[in-house]
Amino acid sequence: MQLGINLGYWGAGMDADNLAVAQEADRLGYAVCWAAEAYGSDAPTVLSYVAARTERIDVGSAIMQIPARQPAMTAMTAATLDSLSGGRFRLGLGVSGPQVSEGWYGVKFDKPLARTREYVEIVRRAMSRERLSYDGEHWTLPLPGGPGKPIKLTVHPQREHIPLYIAAIGPKNLEQTGEIADGALLIFPSADHLEETAVTYLRAGREKAGKTMDGFDVCPTLPLAVGDDKDVTRLADTFRPYTALYVGGMGSFKQNFYNQLARRMGYEQAAAEVQEKYLSGDKEGAAAAVPHDLIDRTTLLGSVERIADRMKAYAAAGVTTLTLAPAGFTLDERLASLRAGVDAMERAGLA
């Protein structure tokens, strides 16, 4: 199992610290540094900056949003980033959610699985540098009846195959991800529930494609907070607003993928209460309603020894790249968390 680092969103007031975190992760031997985008900072600009200021660590988009770009543009960006970084780019994609897709990008959130499949096919075809033509339900290239003709990418990626990941939560999306991608980006992963909530569907997709899980990267992101084991409750409480936002606020009553995941993990009543409170405007009440056990199962909290035990559980559950989001109010605290992650891996015998 390898370690990754997730910088989250740029522009949140700690950009200089984020670069220092990425550089320390590079020095410590972390495998990949991910950056996110939603409706603020974009991922490619951040990753270009990080790649220019680091030496060995891969840079990955978690995620580049499918409704934000035409697939050929994504192929151009991926090829450029791979070339500029010396072959260190990983392309993570996702459909986002209805609010962002329709409210920010003006793209109808319909048939997300079919759109993702076509998008991946076009991106891969473009990055292979064959003349690009495609006849699908959502994209047709070139447009019929016009002056367009099949053309090919002029940029040569550093590698023939750029690793492609998909952010997946629901069973159908997970199965398709196993079928068409090189890795899965997961969120709120519990080692105790990973098999039934994710891996079983990924494995089914791999089997559909005539492949095994060998070489497929199962890559969840977990917040990390290091401290005394007696302070685990306090450490967990720092993540209550974060968990409440996703379980309660990322979507509507009918369509919240994270809420549905919490329900599949056995937190049906709590997930319903968190969502009801959050969407009614009671964010503090929603945070208070998040079960401690849900936070503890989906984060890494406590001493290096406790975190090492959890890391072993994730490795046994099939995780191949464990991405950390180190908490801390200061840069020194975040850097200390990075070093603790490496120490925990060594104590777990996974390094």
Secondary structure, 3 states (H helix, E strand, C coil): CEEEEECCCCCCCCHHHHHHHHHHHHHHCCCEEEECCCCCCCHHHHHHHHHHCCCCCEEEECCEEHHHCCHHHHHHHHHHHHHHCCCCEEEEEECCCHHHHHHCCCCCCCCHHHHHHHHHHHHHHHHCCCCCCEECCCCEECCCCCCCCCCCCCCCCCCCCCCEEEECCCHHHHHHHHHHCCEEEEECCCCCCHHHHHHHHHHHHHHHCCCCCCCCEEEEEEEEEECCHHHHHHHHHCCHHHHHHHHHHCCCCCCCHHHHHHHHCCCHHHHHHHHHHHHCCCHHHHHHHCCHHHHHHCCEEECHHHHHHHHHHHHHCCCCEEEEEECCCCHHHHHHHHHHHHHHHHHCCCC
